[in-house]
Amino acid sequence: MKHDEVTDPIDFLKIPLDILSPMLRIPIPNIFNISATRAAYSKMVGYLRKTPAAINCFNDLLNKLLGICTDGIQIDSKSVCLVIDDKEIANFVIVVMGVTIVCEVGKQYEEVELLILSRHSEPKTILLTSAELISNKWMIVLGIRYIFARWSFFEIERAIRNMAKYAPTVKEYRHQGWSDDGSVYVMGARVLSGGDLTDGD
């Protein structure tokens, strides 16, 4: 698990209007239109990377996604917490920022990047493997200021998995040579397809 601190403090009142205006114009798509929802989610991620405090602009989009996927868990971005039936279950908010499909020799797994926002700490990003996600240890080691109801862990995990369906996804090869399925050849930082390796005669 990797942690990277994000320097911007949570202060919704300090977002400049020229940054805030385009965020407010992102339409909330029909949630059953997968491609439109992924596009809106990707735009949201782009804004949150620059200004984490802008989470307040995306409350409706995130809660519409969570509303069809989870049993009542919602994001209260004004109070910066997770709630179920208006009861706070965690004093922080989690947003999936991206998913990486990691290809190594003989195995493939996923990593998920999470943005953690709290009233009590500066925003931070963490990187978890899919195996680490199924344990609540990652939530415990966030720090003493991050408080959550122990019984809520499975609902929080489920919310993360459902946000991940719409998050930007990339494939990353962490080996050299042919991929396991033989579709690409990895040479240094370059990923070559079969066509790149032929003479073209």
N, C-alpha and C positions, 0 to 999 in steps of 0.2 A: 504494500500500500504506500502510495506517495502523497505527500501533502505539499501544496504550494500556497503561500499566503497571497491574497489579493489586497492591494493597498487601499482601495477606495472604501471609506467608511459608509455605513448605511445612513444616508441622510437624503430623504426624498426631496427636501426643500432646496437642495443645492444643485439639482439637475438643471443645466441651462435650457432655456426654452427651445433653442434651435436644435438641441439634441432630443428633447422630449417630444416635440411636435410630430416627427415622422413615426415614432413608436405608437403614438395614439391613433395613427391612421392605418395600422395593420388590421385588416378586417378579420373577424373571427369566422373561420370557414365552417361549412357543413362538416360536422365531425366524422361523417361517414364517407366523405371524399378524402381518401387517404393521401393522395398526392398534394391536394391543396392544404391539408392539415400539416403535412411534413414541410411544405414550403413556408407556411406561417411560423411553424416551430423553429425552422432554421433561421428565419429573420429575427425571431425573438432571441435565439442564442447569440447571434451576431451583436445585437444591442447589449445583451447582458455581459458579454466579454468586455465591452468598452465601459459600461456603466452598470455594475451589479445592482445599484440602488433602483434601477428602472424596473425591478421585479413588480413594482406596484402597477405598472402599465399592462401587465400580462396576467393579472389575477383571473380574469374571465376566461381567457384561452386555456390556462392550465386547469382551472376547475371544471371547465367543460370536458376536457380530456379525462380528468380523474373521475368525473361524475358517471361516466359510462363504464369505467373499469374497476372501480373500487367500492367497498362498502362504506361509503360516507366520508372518507378522508378528503379534506379540502385544504387549500392553502389560503391563509389569511395574510396577505402581503402587507396590509397596513400595520398589523400588529407583529408581523414577521414571525409567524408560528404556523404549526400544523394543527388542525382541529378535526374533531368528529362530533357531529351534532352540537356545534358551537362550543364544545369543551376542548380546551387546549390539551394536546397530547404530546407536543414537543415545542420547545421555545426557539425553534429554528425552522427554516424552510430549506428544502432540498430541490434542486432542479437538475435534471440530466442534461448535460451540455454536449455530450457526444458519446458514440460507441465506436470502439476500435476492434475489428476482427484481427487477431494476432495469429500469424502463420509461422510456426517454427517447424523444424524437422520432425516429422512424425506426429505432430499434434497441432490443434487449432483451438483457440479459446477467445473469449471476449473480455475486453476491459471497458469499464464505464467511467466517464468523467463526471463528477458531481460538483455543483456549485452549492456551497453551504452558506446561508445567510442567517444572521442572528442579530437581535437587538443588543447583545452583550459583547460581541466580538466583531472584529473586522471580517469581511467575507473571505472565504478560503475555497480552494478547489482541492478535491482529493481524487485519486485514481484507484479504482478497485477492480480486481479480476472478478469474473462471474462466481468463482468459488468463494472469494472473500465476502461477496454480497450476501450469501446465505447465512452468515454468522453475524450476530449483533456486536461482535467485538469492535468492528470499525466505528460503530456509534459510541461505544464506551470510550475509545481512545481519542475521540474528537477533543475532549477536554472537559474540565469540571463545570464550565459555564453552560455546557450543552445538556439540557435536561429533557428527558423523554420518559413516557410511561412504558415500562418494560413490556406490558402486554400488547403495546401498539407496534412492536417491531415488524411483525408479519404484514401488517397493513402498510407500513412504510416501505418495506421491501417490494410489496406488490405495486405500490404507486410508482416506485422507481422503474420497475420492469415495464410498466405500461407507458411511462414517459419515454423510455428507451425505444419503443416501437416507432416513434416519430422523430427522434433525435438524429442529427447528422451522423452517418455511419461511413467509416473508411476501412479499407483492408491494408494491413501493414505486414510486410514480410521481414522477419527477423532471422534470416538465414541466408546462405549463399547457395547458388546452384538452382536446380529445377525444383519447382513446387511439387508437393506430393501428388497432385493430379496431373502434373506434366504440362499445365497450360501456360506457365510463365517461367522465365529464367531470371534469377536475381543475381546481379553482378554489381557489387559495391552498393551504391545508393539507387541504382537503376533497376527497374522492373521491366523486362523485355518480354513481349509476346512472341509466339512462334513466327509471325510474319517479320518481326524485327531481326530474326536470326537467319533468314534465307537471303540468298543473293539477289533475288528478284529477276533472274534470267528466265 
